[in-house]
Amino acid sequence: MRLHVVDHPLVSHKLTTLRDQNTASPEFRRLTEELVTLLAYEATREVRVEEVTVQTPVAPAHGLALSRPRPLVVPILRAGLGMLEGMMRLVPTAEVGFLGMIRNEETLQAETYAERLPVDLSGRQCYVLDPMLATGGTLAAALKFLTDRGADHITAICLLAAPEGVANLEAGVAGLDIPITVVTAALDQKLNEKGYIVPGLGDAGDRLYGLAQ
């Protein structure tokens, strides 16, 4: 697994405003979309393309187009939905699937409660959207879910990551024999006793939508 922390002044600027507890939900949603678009630029460096020729007003020109099957963008419900528009702004021809996962409070394992995805993901590149890489359990379960269906290249885009989450995710995907990359705006200090990223930005879902889970 490869971790890529995007180092760019605009990324840092937008993330700083997202962290601010005084940033209201409408502004938080807008900044999240903008930040995800910047992260997606880095995340799609290995997107699969094929050579094409187009006719300009002057002469034929050789270039590149996205290969088929198209990339699949998979937001993890619910907070991942707040990242979808920013991703699709950069890759509007990508297809979109949805994955809902929740932690079972008895087993502490992530369980799938909803999904809208192709049954066969063979040969598909997937881009998973999950704002916070905290404990890493949900994201690890999501990646395994996608690889079980045949996905052969996965990039996860997260606004923030904690060292504990990165380590747990790396251990959780150790048996998955495909390229996996995590792209994030920052690697924060730690998790607190409640499992929140420190300094973090709070609960991303609540700040996006203004509703308690």
GULOBA-369732 format. One record per residue (C-alpha): residue number from 1; x, y, z; residue in three letters. Coordinates in Angstrom, 1 decimal, m for minus. Layout:
     n       c1       c2       c3   res
   NUM        X        Y        Z   ALA
...
//
This chain:
     n       c1       c2       c3   res
     1      0.0      0.0      0.0   MET
     2      1.3      3.5     m0.9   ARG
     3      0.4      6.6      1.1   LEU
     4      0.5      9.9     m0.8   HIS
     5      0.1     13.1      1.3   VAL
     6     m0.5     15.9     m1.2   VAL
     7      1.8     18.9     m0.5   ASP
     8      0.3     22.0     m2.1   HIS
     9     m0.5     25.5     m0.7   PRO
    10     m4.1     25.4     m2.0   LEU
    11     m4.7     22.0     m0.4   VAL
    12     m3.4     23.3      3.0   SER
    13     m5.4     26.5      2.7   HIS
    14     m8.7     24.8      2.1   LYS
    15     m8.0     22.1      4.7   LEU
    16     m7.3     24.8      7.3   THR
    17    m10.7     26.4      6.7   THR
    18    m12.3     22.9      6.9   LEU
    19    m10.7     22.4     10.3   ARG
    20    m12.1     25.6     11.7   ASP
    21    m15.1     24.9     13.9   GLN
    22    m16.7     28.2     12.8   ASN
    23    m17.0     27.0      9.2   THR
    24    m20.7     26.4      8.6   ALA
    25    m22.1     23.5      6.7   SER
    26    m22.7     25.3      3.3   PRO
    27    m19.1     26.5      3.2   GLU
    28    m17.8     23.2      4.5   PHE
    29    m19.5     21.4      1.6   ARG
    30    m18.2     23.8     m1.0   ARG
    31    m14.6     23.5      0.3   LEU
    32    m14.8     19.8      0.5   THR
    33    m15.8     19.6     m3.1   GLU
    34    m12.9     21.9     m4.1   GLU
    35    m10.4     20.0     m2.0   LEU
    36    m11.4     16.7     m3.4   VAL
    37    m10.9     18.0     m6.9   THR
    38     m7.4     18.9     m6.0   LEU
    39     m6.8     15.5     m4.4   LEU
    40     m8.3     13.8     m7.3   ALA
    41     m5.8     15.4     m9.7   TYR
    42     m3.1     13.6     m7.8   GLU
    43     m5.1     10.4     m7.3   ALA
    44     m5.8      9.9    m11.0   THR
    45     m2.1     10.0    m12.2   ARG
    46     m2.3      6.3    m13.0   GLU
    47     m5.8      6.3    m14.5   VAL
    48     m5.9      4.0    m17.5   ARG
    49     m5.9      5.7    m20.9   VAL
    50     m5.6      4.7    m24.5   GLU
    51     m4.3      6.4    m27.6   GLU
    52     m6.7      8.2    m29.8   VAL
    53     m6.6     10.5    m32.8   THR
    54     m8.9     13.5    m33.2   VAL
    55     m9.3     16.0    m36.0   GLN
    56     m8.5     19.6    m35.0   THR
    57     m9.6     22.5    m37.3   PRO
    58     m6.0     22.3    m38.7   VAL
    59     m4.8     18.7    m38.8   ALA
    60     m5.1     15.3    m37.0   PRO
    61     m3.8     15.2    m33.5   ALA
    62     m2.7     12.3    m31.4   HIS
    63     m3.9     12.2    m27.8   GLY
    64     m5.3     10.1    m24.9   LEU
    65     m8.7      9.1    m23.8   ALA
    66    m10.0      7.2    m20.7   LEU
    67     m9.9      3.5    m21.4   SER
    68    m12.9      1.2    m21.1   ARG
    69    m14.2      0.0    m18.7   PRO
    70    m14.5      3.5    m17.2   ARG
    71    m13.1      4.2    m13.7   PRO
    72    m15.6      3.5    m11.0   LEU
    73    m16.0      6.1     m8.2   VAL
    74    m17.3      4.6     m4.9   VAL
    75    m18.3      7.0     m2.1   PRO
    76    m18.7      5.3      1.3   ILE
    77    m22.1      6.4      2.7   LEU
    78    m22.9      8.8      4.2   ARG
    79    m20.0     11.2      4.5   ALA
    80    m18.4     10.0      1.2   GLY
    81    m21.3     11.6     m0.7   LEU
    82    m20.0     15.0      0.2   GLY
    83    m16.9     14.2     m1.8   MET
    84    m18.6     12.9     m4.9   LEU
    85    m19.2     16.1     m6.7   GLU
    86    m15.6     17.2     m6.4   GLY
    87    m14.4     13.9     m7.9   MET
    88    m16.9     13.9    m10.7   MET
    89    m16.0     17.5    m11.6   ARG
    90    m12.6     16.1    m12.6   LEU
    91    m13.7     12.8    m14.1   VAL
    92    m17.2     13.4    m15.4   PRO
    93    m17.3     10.2    m17.6   THR
    94    m16.5      7.9    m14.7   ALA
    95    m19.2      5.6    m13.4   GLU
    96    m20.5      5.8     m9.8   VAL
    97    m21.3      3.0     m7.3   GLY
    98    m22.4      3.3     m3.7   PHE
    99    m21.3      1.4     m0.6   LEU
   100    m22.9      1.8      2.8   GLY
   101    m20.9      0.4      5.7   MET
   102    m21.4      0.6      9.5   ILE
   103    m19.5     m0.8     12.5   ARG
   104    m21.2     m3.6     14.4   ASN
   105    m20.9     m2.4     18.0   GLU
   106    m20.8     m6.0     19.3   GLU
   107    m18.2     m7.4     17.0   THR
   108    m16.5     m4.0     16.2   LEU
   109    m16.3     m5.2     12.5   GLN
   110    m17.5     m3.2      9.6   ALA
   111    m20.6     m4.5      7.9   GLU
   112    m22.2     m3.7      4.6   THR
   113    m25.8     m2.4      4.9   TYR
   114    m26.3     m1.1      1.4   ALA
   115    m24.5     m1.3     m2.0   GLU
   116    m25.1     m0.4     m5.6   ARG
   117    m22.2     m1.8     m7.5   LEU
   118    m21.6     m4.1    m10.5   PRO
   119    m21.5     m7.7     m9.5   VAL
   120    m18.3     m8.2    m11.6   ASP
   121    m15.6     m5.6    m11.2   LEU
   122    m13.0     m7.5    m13.1   SER
   123    m10.5     m5.2    m14.7   GLY
   124    m11.9     m2.1    m13.0   ARG
   125    m10.0      0.8    m11.5   GLN
   126    m11.9      2.0     m8.4   CYS
   127    m11.7      5.3     m6.6   TYR
   128    m13.0      5.1     m3.1   VAL
   129    m14.2      8.3     m1.3   LEU
   130    m14.0      8.3      2.5   ASP
   131    m13.4     11.6      4.3   PRO
   132    m11.6     10.3      7.4   MET
   133     m9.1      7.5      7.7   LEU
   134     m9.4      7.1     11.4   ALA
   135     m9.3      3.5     12.7   THR
   136     m9.1      2.2      9.2   GLY
   137    m11.6     m0.7      9.7   GLY
   138    m14.3      0.6      7.4   THR
   139    m12.0      1.5      4.6   LEU
   140    m10.2     m1.9      4.8   ALA
   141    m13.6     m3.7      4.7   ALA
   142    m14.6     m1.6      1.7   ALA
   143    m11.4     m2.4     m0.2   LEU
   144    m11.8     m6.1      0.5   LYS
   145    m15.5     m5.9     m0.7   PHE
   146    m14.3     m4.4     m4.0   LEU
   147    m11.5     m6.8     m4.6   THR
   148    m13.7     m9.7     m3.8   ASP
   149    m15.7     m8.6     m6.8   ARG
   150    m12.7     m8.4     m9.0   GLY
   151    m11.4     m4.8     m8.8   ALA
   152     m7.7     m4.9     m9.7   ASP
   153     m6.5     m1.3     m8.9   HIS
   154     m7.9      0.9     m6.0   ILE
   155     m7.1      4.4     m4.9   THR
   156     m8.7      5.8     m1.8   ALA
   157     m9.2      9.5     m1.4   ILE
   158     m9.4     10.8      2.2   CYS
   159     m9.4     14.4      3.5   LEU
   160     m7.5     13.4      6.6   LEU
   161     m5.6     10.3      7.9   ALA
   162     m4.4      9.2     11.4   ALA
   163     m1.2      7.2     11.7   PRO
   164     m3.1      4.5     13.5   GLU
   165     m5.6      4.3     10.6   GLY
   166     m2.8      4.1      8.0   VAL
   167     m1.1      1.2     10.0   ALA
   168     m4.4     m0.7     10.5   ASN
   169     m5.4     m0.3      6.9   LEU
   170     m2.0     m1.5      5.7   GLU
   171     m2.3     m4.6      7.9   ALA
   172     m5.9     m5.1      6.7   GLY
   173     m5.1     m5.1      3.0   VAL
   174     m1.8     m7.0      3.3   ALA
   175     m3.4    m10.0      1.6   GLY
   176     m4.8     m8.1     m1.3   LEU
   177     m2.5     m8.6     m4.2   ASP
   178     m3.4     m5.5     m6.2   ILE
   179     m2.0     m1.9     m6.3   PRO
   180     m3.6      0.2     m3.5   ILE
   181     m2.9      3.9     m2.9   THR
   182     m4.3      6.3     m0.3   VAL
   183     m4.3     10.0     m1.2   VAL
   184     m4.9     12.5      1.6   THR
   185     m4.5     16.1      2.4   ALA
   186     m2.8     15.6      5.7   ALA
   187     m1.4     12.9      8.1   LEU
   188     m2.5     14.2     11.5   ASP
   189     m1.1     13.5     15.0   GLN
   190     m3.1     10.6     16.4   LYS
   191     m6.5      9.3     17.4   LEU
   192     m8.0     10.3     20.7   ASN
   193     m9.8      7.9     23.2   GLU
   194    m13.0      8.3     21.3   LYS
   195    m11.5      7.4     17.9   GLY
   196    m11.5     11.0     16.5   TYR
   197     m8.5     12.3     14.5   ILE
   198     m6.4     14.9     16.4   VAL
   199     m6.4     17.8     15.5   PRO
   200     m8.8     16.6     12.7   GLY
   201    m11.9     18.5     11.8   LEU
   202    m14.6     16.7     13.9   GLY
   203    m17.3     14.4     12.4   ASP
   204    m17.2     15.0      8.7   ALA
   205    m20.7     13.7      8.1   GLY
   206    m22.2     16.0     10.8   ASP
   207    m20.3     19.0      9.4   ARG
   208    m21.3     18.3      5.9   LEU
   209    m25.0     17.7      6.6   TYR
   210    m25.6     19.2     10.0   GLY
   211    m27.3     16.1     11.4   LEU
   212    m26.2     13.7     14.1   ALA
   213    m25.7     10.1     13.1   GLN
//
